[in-house]
């Protein structure tokens, strides 16, 4: 079987060009029917059928039965997707609590995922991630030794120039350790490093609560407070990749010391850790974040006040962002965004108080739909989109003469 690969087609025949159009449609739209390929590519039904049959014979495209039968009779509708043997995308997420990896097909569709408890040490984490990738690839029936693209998620600001963590105390042993270069050597191919909130934002835009909002802000309210931006339908990371550090906006002059070294940052008054410390003085030292949320959901006045006040502080910072960027939607995720807790009410109130009236009235504040898997799904989605920016960016299958 010839391997799927990415290359520039020079002196392509009309059939090669048509094949590239079908492949590109599959990559962009994922699992699609033959009829949809005809509509998207503008090719005739017979041409699409012939090209799809050719790629099926090569093992690059497979059929998947659709769940519904039109009009309740006839054969179930079938949809086409890339086979794992055509090539894979990798997503690696070094989360606050665990390491997760996913193997996806060339459209970003999830094939398999694995996870384990997080390891902080830079010398151990790449090895563990590599082992997880191998296990996920085996589960997907794929070869992960030469992925088409890999996106690695890191829980902190990532400098685009050298793809190293920019001073994040969440992974202190990684700073200056050359971990990015080590991961590039291990995974090969095209490797991109991204902040976790940026990837979660992109996932919510592609698959979740921000699907119909081309200008949106994703806020993660958890151990820390972070944000990811999607502007004009594309993830926005700023000139050097450091945009969205919402948790390090000063809200209390001369306030509590933040782990970044400054005082009074939003994360020191609205992060789950500081809230938990305050509530433990009243509800016991063994209280967890989950327990705090359950107390708030159950009507505990102290817990509800703390969570709502945290939301109000986040909303005040978002108000300034709304005045600058004018997003259509703010999507909120993280442990504090539980639907039974009043965090979103507080955020909306903070925005209403401090944003320009027109901006405050037009922006929607909603809860994220993808939960803790948002970052991993966003990494796969970005890897699929990134095949557009590879040096040889046109898709083609090597067909035997």
C-alpha positions in Angstrom: 0.0 0.0 0.0 1.3 3.4 -0.9 1.4 5.9 1.9 -0.6 9.1 1.9 1.6 12.1 1.8 1.6 15.9 1.4 3.4 17.4 -1.6 3.1 20.1 -4.3 1.7 18.6 -7.5 3.7 19.9 -10.4 2.5 19.4 -14.0 -0.6 17.7 -12.6 -3.0 15.9 -15.0 -6.7 16.8 -14.8 -7.3 13.6 -12.9 -4.6 14.4 -10.4 -6.2 17.8 -9.9 -9.6 16.3 -9.4 -8.2 13.8 -6.9 -6.6 16.7 -4.9 -10.0 18.4 -4.8 -11.7 15.3 -3.4 -8.9 14.8 -0.8 -9.0 18.4 0.2 -12.8 18.2 0.6 -12.4 15.2 2.8 -9.8 16.9 4.9 -11.9 20.1 5.4 -15.3 18.4 6.0 -14.4 15.1 7.6 -17.0 12.4 7.3 -19.0 13.1 4.2 -21.2 11.3 1.7 -20.5 11.0 -2.0 -23.3 13.3 -2.8 -21.8 15.9 -0.5 -18.4 15.5 -2.2 -20.1 16.2 -5.5 -21.7 19.4 -4.1 -18.4 20.6 -2.5 -16.0 19.8 -5.3 -18.3 20.6 -8.3 -17.2 17.4 -9.9 -19.6 15.0 -11.6 -21.0 12.1 -9.7 -19.2 9.6 -12.0 -15.8 11.3 -11.4 -16.2 11.4 -7.6 -17.3 7.8 -7.6 -14.3 6.7 -9.7 -11.8 8.6 -7.6 -13.3 7.4 -4.3 -13.2 3.8 -5.6 -9.5 4.3 -6.5 -8.7 5.6 -3.0 -10.7 2.8 -1.3 -8.7 0.2 -3.3 -5.5 1.9 -2.0 -6.8 1.8 1.6 -6.7 5.5 2.1 -10.5 6.0 2.4 -13.1 3.9 4.2 -16.8 3.8 4.4 -18.8 4.4 7.6 -22.5 3.5 7.8 -24.7 6.4 8.7 -27.0 6.0 11.7 -30.2 7.0 9.8 -31.9 5.5 6.8 -33.6 7.9 4.5 -37.4 7.3 4.4 -36.9 4.2 6.5 -36.0 2.0 3.6 -33.1 1.1 1.3 -29.5 0.7 2.3 -28.2 2.8 5.2 -26.5 6.0 3.9 -22.7 5.7 3.9 -20.2 8.4 4.6 -16.5 8.5 3.7 -13.6 9.3 5.9 -9.9 8.9 5.8 -8.4 5.6 6.9 -5.8 5.6 9.6 -3.4 4.1 7.1 -3.6 7.3 5.0 -1.7 9.3 7.7 -2.4 10.6 11.1 -2.5 13.8 13.2 -1.3 13.8 16.8 -2.5 15.9 19.7 -0.6 15.9 23.0 -2.0 17.8 26.1 0.2 18.4 29.1 -2.7 19.4 31.4 -2.6 20.7 35.0 -3.5 17.2 36.2 -2.6 14.7 33.5 -1.0 13.9 30.2 -3.4 13.1 27.4 -2.8 12.2 23.7 -5.0 11.6 20.8 -4.5 10.2 17.3 -6.8 11.6 14.6 -7.3 11.1 10.9 -6.3 13.8 8.4 -9.6 15.7 8.8 -9.1 15.9 12.6 -11.5 13.1 13.4 -10.7 11.3 16.6 -9.4 7.7 16.2 -8.1 6.9 19.7 -6.9 8.6 22.9 -4.9 7.7 26.0 -4.1 9.5 29.2 -2.2 9.2 32.5 -1.4 11.3 35.6 0.7 14.4 34.9 4.4 14.3 35.5 6.1 17.7 36.0 9.6 16.7 35.3 10.8 17.7 31.8 13.0 14.7 31.6 10.1 12.2 32.2 7.1 13.9 30.5 8.3 13.5 26.9 8.9 9.8 27.4 5.5 9.2 28.9 3.8 11.1 26.1 5.7 9.1 23.5 4.6 5.9 25.1 1.0 7.1 25.2 1.1 8.1 21.5 2.4 4.6 20.6 -0.5 3.0 22.6 -3.1 5.3 21.1 -1.8 4.6 17.6 -1.9 0.9 18.2 -5.5 1.2 19.3 -6.3 3.1 16.2 -4.5 0.7 13.9 -2.3 3.5 12.8 1.4 4.1 12.3 2.4 7.2 14.3 6.1 7.2 13.5 5.7 10.0 11.0 2.6 12.1 11.6 1.6 14.7 9.1 1.2 17.2 11.9 1.4 17.3 15.7 0.0 20.0 18.1 1.3 20.0 21.6 -0.8 21.8 24.3 1.0 23.4 27.3 -0.6 24.9 30.4 1.0 28.3 30.1 2.1 31.0 27.7 4.1 29.7 24.8 6.6 31.9 22.9 6.0 31.4 19.2 9.6 32.3 18.3 11.2 29.3 20.1 8.1 27.3 21.2 9.3 27.2 24.8 7.2 27.8 27.9 7.4 31.5 28.8 8.0 31.4 32.5 5.1 29.3 33.6 5.4 28.1 37.2 2.9 25.3 36.4 5.8 23.4 34.8 8.8 24.8 36.4 11.3 22.1 35.4 10.5 22.7 31.7 11.7 26.3 31.6 15.0 26.4 29.7 15.1 22.6 29.6 14.8 22.3 25.8 11.7 20.1 26.1 10.2 21.5 22.9 13.2 20.4 20.9 13.1 17.0 22.5 9.4 16.5 21.6 10.1 17.6 18.0 12.8 14.9 17.7 10.5 12.3 19.2 7.4 13.0 17.0 9.0 14.2 13.8 7.1 15.9 11.0 5.5 19.3 11.7 5.2 20.0 15.4 3.4 23.1 16.8 3.2 24.2 20.4 0.1 26.1 21.7 -1.4 27.4 24.9 -4.2 25.2 26.3 -6.8 27.9 26.5 -6.2 28.8 22.8 -6.8 25.2 21.8 -9.9 24.9 24.0 -11.2 28.1 22.4 -10.7 26.7 18.9 -12.5 23.4 19.8 -15.5 25.3 21.2 -15.5 27.3 18.0 -15.4 24.3 15.8 -17.5 21.8 17.7 -19.1 23.4 20.8 -20.8 26.5 22.2 -19.0 28.9 19.8 -19.9 27.1 16.5 -21.7 30.1 14.9 -19.5 32.8 16.5 -16.5 33.9 14.4 -15.4 36.3 17.1 -15.4 34.8 20.5 -13.5 34.6 23.8 -13.1 31.3 25.7 -12.5 31.7 29.4 -11.1 28.9 31.5 -12.0 29.3 35.2 -10.1 26.6 37.1 -6.9 26.5 39.1 -5.9 29.6 37.2 -7.8 32.0 35.0 -7.0 32.0 31.3 -8.5 33.0 28.0 -8.3 32.0 24.3 -9.4 34.2 21.4 -11.0 33.3 18.1 -11.1 36.3 15.8 -12.6 36.2 12.3 -12.9 32.4 12.7 -9.2 31.8 13.4 -7.4 31.3 16.7 -5.6 34.5 17.7 -2.4 34.2 19.8 -0.8 37.6 19.3 2.5 38.5 17.8 4.5 36.1 20.0 1.8 33.7 21.1 1.2 35.3 24.5 -2.3 36.8 24.1 -5.1 35.8 26.4 -3.3 35.9 29.8 -6.5 37.1 31.5 -5.5 35.8 34.9 -2.5 38.2 35.1 -4.5 41.4 34.7 -4.1 43.4 38.0 -7.5 43.9 39.7 -6.4 44.6 43.3 -3.6 47.2 43.7 -1.0 45.8 46.2 -3.1 42.7 46.5 -2.0 39.1 47.1 1.2 37.9 45.6 0.6 36.1 42.3 2.8 33.1 41.1 3.8 35.3 38.2 5.6 37.7 40.7 3.1 40.6 40.5 0.5 41.5 43.1 -3.3 41.5 42.8 -3.7 39.6 39.6 -7.2 38.3 38.7 -6.1 34.7 39.4 -5.3 35.6 43.0 -9.0 36.5 43.7 -10.9 34.4 41.2 -8.9 31.2 40.8 -10.2 28.0 42.3 -7.2 27.7 44.8 -7.7 31.1 46.5 -11.5 30.6 46.7 -11.0 27.2 48.3 -8.6 28.6 50.9 -11.1 31.2 52.0 -14.0 28.7 52.2 -11.9 26.1 54.1 -11.7 28.5 57.0 -15.4 28.1 57.3 -16.1 24.6 56.0 -13.1 22.5 56.9 -9.6 21.9 55.6 -10.6 18.8 53.6 -12.9 20.7 51.3 -12.2 20.2 47.6 -13.0 22.3 44.5 -15.7 19.8 43.6 -17.0 20.1 47.2 -17.1 23.8 47.0 -19.1 23.7 43.7 -21.5 21.2 45.3 -22.0 23.6 48.3 -22.7 26.5 46.0 -25.1 24.4 43.9 -26.8 23.3 47.1 -27.5 26.9 48.3 -24.6 27.4 50.7 -24.5 31.2 50.9 -20.8 31.6 51.6 -19.9 29.3 48.7 -22.3 31.0 46.3 -21.1 34.5 47.3 -17.4 33.5 46.7 -18.1 31.9 43.3 -20.3 34.8 42.1 -17.8 37.4 43.3 -15.1 35.5 41.4 -17.3 35.7 38.3 -17.9 39.4 38.8 -14.2 40.1 38.9 -13.7 38.0 35.8 -16.5 39.9 34.1 -14.9 43.3 35.0 -11.7 42.2 33.2 -13.7 40.8 30.3 -15.6 44.1 30.0 -12.4 45.9 29.0 -11.7 43.1 26.5 -15.2 43.4 25.1 -14.6 47.1 24.6 -11.4 46.4 22.7 -12.4 43.3 20.7 -16.2 43.3 20.6 -16.8 39.5 20.6 -20.1 38.0 19.8 -19.8 35.4 22.5 -18.0 34.5 25.7 -17.7 30.8 26.3 -16.8 29.8 29.9 -15.2 26.5 30.8 -13.2 25.0 33.7 -14.2 23.5 37.1 -15.9 26.8 38.3 -18.2 26.9 35.4 -20.6 24.2 36.7 -24.1 25.0 35.6 -25.4 24.9 39.2 -22.8 27.5 40.4 -23.4 31.2 39.9 -20.1 32.0 38.2 -21.7 32.9 34.8 -24.2 35.2 36.5 -21.3 37.0 38.1 -19.4 37.3 34.8 -22.5 38.7 33.1 -23.0 41.2 35.9 -19.4 42.4 35.7 -19.6 42.9 32.0 -22.9 44.7 32.2 -21.5 47.1 34.8 -18.2 48.0 33.1 -18.5 47.4 29.4 -19.9 49.9 26.9 -23.7 49.6 26.9 -23.9 48.4 23.3 -21.1 45.9 23.8 -22.6 44.5 27.0 -26.1 44.1 25.4 -24.8 42.2 22.3 -22.4 39.7 23.8 -23.7 36.3 24.9 -22.1 34.6 28.0 -22.6 30.8 27.8 -21.1 27.7 29.3 -18.7 25.6 27.2 -20.0 22.3 25.9 -16.9 20.2 25.5 -15.6 19.9 29.1 -12.0 18.9 29.9 -11.6 17.3 26.5 -11.8 20.6 24.7 -8.1 21.2 24.6 -7.3 17.8 23.0 -10.1 18.2 20.4 -8.8 21.7 19.7 -5.3 20.4 19.1 -6.6 17.9 16.6 -8.7 20.5 14.8 -5.7 22.9 14.6 -3.5 20.1 13.3 -6.0 19.4 10.6 -6.2 23.1 9.7 -2.4 23.4 9.8 -2.0 21.1 6.8 -2.8 24.3 4.9 0.4 25.9 6.1 2.9 23.1 5.6 5.7 23.9 3.1 4.1 21.5 0.6 0.5 22.1 1.2 -1.4 20.3 -1.5 -2.8 16.9 -0.8 -2.2 14.0 -3.1 -2.2 10.2 -3.0 0.6 8.3 -4.7 -1.2 6.1 -7.3 0.5 3.2 -8.9 1.1 3.7 -12.6 
